Amino acid sequence: MSAAVINIVYITCSVILYFYTIYYGDPTTGSLIFCKLRYYLGHILGQMARYFIAVVCIDRFALTSMNARFRTFSKPSTTRFLIISISAIMHIVPSHIAILTTIENGNCGQYGLYFPFYTAYTVICLGSLQLAVMVVFGYMAYRNARRLHTIVRPTENRRINNRPNTNLYCRDQSLLVMLLAEAAVYVLTMGFYSCLFFL
C-alpha cells in the first residue's frame, strides 16, 4: 500500500513536470535549486517505493517460513517500523545528490569527480542491492509457500467446512504471485537500466 501511494505521488509529479517542460521550457536549466530538488526528490520517491517492495518480499518470506523466529518478524508493528525507517534512510543517504548535482553548460546533472561516484551509487543502490533482495527473498518465499502447501493439505471434509481458510490461502497465494510478478518486472527493467551506466 505504501509503495502504491509513493508511486502515485512520483508519477503525478513527473507528469506535471513533463507538461510544464513542454509548454514553458525546462526549469532545471535555469534554477539550481529546482535542478537539485528534481534529482533529489525524484530519487527519494523512486527508491522508497522499490525498497518497500523489497521489504514486502522479506515479509512474505518470514510469514511463510517454517522457523517460528522468522515468522515473528511478520507483524504490523514491524512493518510500520520498517516503513518509517526506510523513509528516514531514503532522505538521508541520497543527500549527496542534493548537494553535488549542478548545472553545467545549460544542463542539469552530475559532472566532474562526482559523476563516477553517482554512477557507482546508482548501480549498487538502484540495481544490484534491490534486485538481489527481491530475487533471493521472493524465491525463498515462493519455495516456502510451496512447501507449506504440500505439508498442510486439509481433508475433503475440512475443506468443505472451512471455506474462509481456503479463501485466505487463495488470497495469500494471489498476493505472493502478484509480488513475484512485480519483482520480476522490476528485475527486468532495472537490470537493463543499470547496464546503461557502463555504455
C-alpha positions in Angstrom: 0.0 0.0 0.0 2.8 2.4 0.9 4.6 1.6 -2.3 1.5 2.3 -4.3 0.9 5.7 -2.6 4.6 6.7 -3.2 4.4 5.6 -6.9 1.2 7.6 -7.4 2.9 10.7 -6.0 6.0 10.0 -8.1 4.1 9.6 -11.3 1.9 12.6 -10.6 4.9 14.9 -10.0 6.7 13.5 -13.1 3.7 14.1 -15.4 3.2 17.7 -14.1 6.9 18.4 -14.6 6.8 16.9 -18.1 3.9 19.0 -19.3 5.4 22.1 -17.6 8.6 21.5 -19.6 6.7 21.1 -22.9 4.9 24.4 -22.5 7.3 26.6 -20.6 10.7 25.1 -21.1 12.9 23.0 -18.7 13.0 24.8 -15.3 16.0 22.8 -14.2 18.4 24.5 -16.6 17.7 28.0 -15.2 17.3 27.3 -11.4 20.0 25.5 -9.5 17.6 24.9 -6.6 15.0 23.3 -8.9 17.7 21.3 -10.6 18.9 19.8 -7.2 15.4 19.2 -5.9 14.2 17.5 -9.1 17.0 14.9 -8.9 16.9 14.5 -5.1 13.1 14.2 -4.7 12.7 12.0 -7.8 15.4 9.7 -6.4 13.8 9.6 -3.0 10.3 8.8 -4.2 11.6 6.1 -6.7 13.8 4.4 -4.1 11.3 4.4 -1.3 8.7 2.6 -3.5 11.3 0.0 -4.6 12.6 -0.7 -1.1 9.1 -1.0 0.2 8.6 -3.8 -2.3 11.9 -5.4 -1.3 10.7 -5.3 2.4 7.4 -7.0 1.3 9.5 -9.8 -0.2 11.3 -10.2 3.1 7.9 -10.1 5.0 6.4 -12.8 2.7 9.5 -15.0 3.3 9.2 -14.5 7.1 5.4 -15.3 7.0 5.9 -18.5 5.1 9.0 -19.7 7.0 9.0 -22.9 9.0 11.1 -21.1 11.6 9.0 -19.5 14.3 11.5 -16.8 15.0 11.3 -15.7 11.4 7.5 -15.7 11.5 7.5 -13.3 14.4 9.1 -10.7 12.1 5.9 -10.6 10.0 3.9 -8.3 12.2 2.1 -4.9 11.5 4.3 -3.2 14.1 7.5 -4.4 12.4 6.1 -3.3 9.0 5.3 0.2 10.4 8.8 0.5 11.9 10.4 -0.5 8.6 8.3 1.9 6.6 9.3 4.8 8.9 13.0 3.6 8.9 13.2 3.3 5.1 11.6 6.7 4.7 14.1 8.3 7.0 17.1 6.5 5.4 16.0 7.4 1.9 16.0 11.1 2.8 19.5 10.9 4.4 21.5 8.5 2.2 21.0 10.3 -1.2 21.6 13.8 0.3 24.8 13.9 -1.8 22.5 14.3 -4.8 21.0 17.5 -3.5 24.5 18.8 -2.6 26.6 17.9 -5.7 24.1 18.0 -8.6 24.7 21.1 -10.6 24.1 23.0 -13.8 26.9 22.9 -16.4 26.6 24.2 -20.0 22.9 24.7 -19.5 22.3 21.1 -18.5 21.3 19.9 -15.0 23.2 16.7 -13.9 26.2 15.2 -12.3 29.6 16.3 -13.5 33.3 16.1 -12.7 34.6 13.8 -10.0 31.0 13.3 -8.7 29.8 11.5 -11.8 31.8 8.2 -11.2 30.6 8.2 -7.6 27.0 8.8 -8.7 27.2 6.0 -11.3 28.5 3.5 -8.7 25.9 4.6 -6.2 23.1 4.2 -8.7 24.3 0.8 -9.9 24.7 -0.5 -6.4 21.6 1.0 -4.7 19.2 1.2 -7.6 20.3 -2.0 -9.4 22.2 -4.6 -7.5 21.0 -4.3 -3.9 17.3 -4.1 -4.5 17.4 -6.8 -7.3 19.3 -9.2 -5.0 16.9 -8.7 -2.1 13.8 -9.1 -4.3 15.1 -12.2 -6.2 16.5 -14.0 -3.1 13.6 -13.4 -0.7 11.0 -13.6 -3.4 12.2 -17.0 -4.4 12.6 -18.2 -0.8 9.0 -17.1 -0.1 7.7 -18.9 -3.1 9.6 -22.1 -2.1 8.3 -21.8 1.5 4.8 -21.4 0.3 5.0 -24.4 -2.0 6.5 -26.4 0.9 3.7 -25.4 3.2 1.1 -26.2 0.6 2.4 -29.8 0.3 2.7 -30.2 4.1 -0.7 -28.8 5.1 -3.3 -30.5 2.9 -6.7 -30.4 4.5 -9.0 -33.4 4.1 -12.0 -33.0 1.8 -14.5 -32.6 4.8 -12.4 -29.9 6.4 -12.0 -28.2 3.1 -15.8 -28.0 2.7 -16.4 -26.9 6.3 -13.6 -24.4 6.3 -14.2 -22.2 3.3 -12.7 -19.0 5.0 -9.4 -20.7 5.4 -9.4 -21.9 1.8 -10.2 -18.3 0.6 -7.5 -17.0 2.9 -5.0 -19.4 1.3 -6.0 -18.4 -2.2 -5.7 -14.7 -1.3 -2.3 -15.3 0.2 -1.2 -17.2 -2.9 -2.5 -14.4 -5.2 -0.6 -11.9 -3.2 2.6 -13.9 -3.4 2.2 -14.3 -7.2 1.5 -10.6 -7.6 4.5 -9.7 -5.6 6.8 -12.1 -7.5 5.4 -10.7 -10.8 6.2 -7.1 -9.7 9.7 -8.1 -8.6 10.3 -9.9 -11.9 9.2 -6.8 -13.9 11.5 -4.7 -11.7 14.4 -7.1 -12.2 14.0 -7.0 -16.0 13.6 -3.2 -16.3 16.1 -2.0 -13.7 18.7 -4.6 -14.6 18.9 -3.1 -18.1 18.8 0.4 -16.7 21.9 -0.3 -14.5 23.7 -1.5 -17.6 23.2 1.9 -19.3 25.7 3.5 -17.0 28.5 1.3 -18.4 27.8 2.2 -22.1 
